[in-house]
């Protein structure tokens, strides 16, 4: 039988994937994307905001990841992300609205706006929109 | 003696109070399950994080560690007179002694540290209002976060931690946190905890086998940098856990308080109904007496 990677994706709010068997994982490492196949060397890596892809027998999945860490130990990969979202679950309309709202909030810079919160919202929504763009491209390619 | 109408009015007002308290109890009971699940869901992340830090620390060795930027989270600042206090209360009342207990503990702490400058991070409206009213102390509210319960999320933990680090890096030499821990549905426990500087021993595994396990690992970026960005995340996860604990404890406290209130309302209604019936009977008896007496007078 072919070797598999055991992948777990964990965030503080939810366990997204617990020990799923996959064939290939690509991580958004801090110094560029990193592909992992079974038998990869053990390492610990910091992640930046970006996309995590993996392919298994059921097909390919993509997650939007908000910073974090990944630990690869023999064929076990543990991703500790601050936030994660399955890209196919992102709703285009809400993502755009949120992006606009966060941008407006930052521009308005009223007395009582929470700058940190608005920045975080902007970061999250821009990642979402990026995810949608990539998804759009993939769809066009398939056609 | 109170008239029948007065008693009836009293009964109906107690009844509507009972309806409200009962509804609040049901709402709290429904939410508490969710809050408990959230605590459970946050656990794997915190555990894995701790494991990763332990591994990294064992791998680094004492010498490297002393030179890493993460080291300052473990050491007291020299010659500082500023302490940070984090107090987590609820936003809304009607939850029994939940807030009172926390604030009492906070006052004890304030007495112990009254000659120091105190910066408060207040989470929850009740706590913030309390500290705003306090006078005559060298105390200021450095950061406040209100209106987050019962929907505390990781983003909130992040806001608290970011502000905490700002304070800690600048001036403070210690951080204490006071909150309610969710012990069971029936009871909460007040926890007072010295949060920073971090205790070193939590990173020690005491397991010699672990030492070799990591020796063939690669790191990107370097270990020291990795540790210094891992630790803040670990603290964030801790704060997040505490927020969730407090949230669940608040709901449990409210559920119990409202259950007791509904019970008391039922008792009052019972008493009042008895009183109502007695009054009614007295009135009937008096009336009958009058009629009988009147009839007797006519016959005579």
Contacts between the chains, C-beta under 8 A, distances in Angstrom:
chain1	res1	chain2	res2	distance
A	10	B	44	5.3
A	10	B	45	4.9
A	10	B	48	5.8
A	11	B	45	6.2
A	11	B	154	7.5
A	12	B	42	5.1
A	12	B	45	4.6
A	12	B	46	7.6
A	12	B	154	4.6
A	12	B	157	7.5
A	12	B	236	7.8
A	12	B	237	5.7
A	12	B	240	5.2
A	13	B	38	7.3
A	13	B	41	6.2
A	13	B	42	6.8
A	13	B	153	6.8
A	13	B	154	5.6
A	14	B	41	5.4
A	15	B	41	6.6
A	15	B	44	5.4
A	15	B	45	7.9
A	29	B	220	6.3
A	30	B	220	6.9
A	30	B	221	6.5
A	31	B	220	6.3
A	31	B	221	7.5
A	41	B	216	7.8
A	41	B	218	5.8
A	42	B	216	6.1
A	42	B	217	4.8
A	42	B	218	6.9
A	43	B	217	5.5
A	43	B	218	3.6
A	43	B	219	6.3
A	43	B	220	6.5
A	44	B	52	7.0
A	44	B	55	8.0
A	44	B	56	6.9
A	44	B	217	6.2
A	44	B	218	7.7
A	44	B	219	5.4
A	44	B	220	7.7
A	44	B	226	6.2
A	45	B	219	7.5
A	45	B	220	4.6
A	46	B	220	6.9
A	46	B	221	6.3
A	46	B	225	7.8
A	46	B	226	6.1
A	46	B	229	6.2
A	68	B	233	7.5
A	69	B	52	6.6
A	69	B	226	7.8
A	69	B	230	6.5
A	69	B	233	7.5
A	71	B	52	5.8
A	73	B	217	7.9
A	78	B	48	5.9
A	78	B	52	8.0
A	80	B	45	6.4
A	80	B	48	5.8
A	80	B	49	6.0
A	80	B	52	7.0
A	80	B	233	7.7
A	82	B	154	6.7
A	82	B	158	7.7
A	82	B	233	7.1
A	82	B	236	7.9
A	83	B	154	7.0
A	114	B	159	7.7
A	116	B	159	5.7
A	116	B	162	6.4
A	117	B	155	7.1
A	117	B	159	6.7
A	120	B	155	6.0
A	120	B	158	7.1
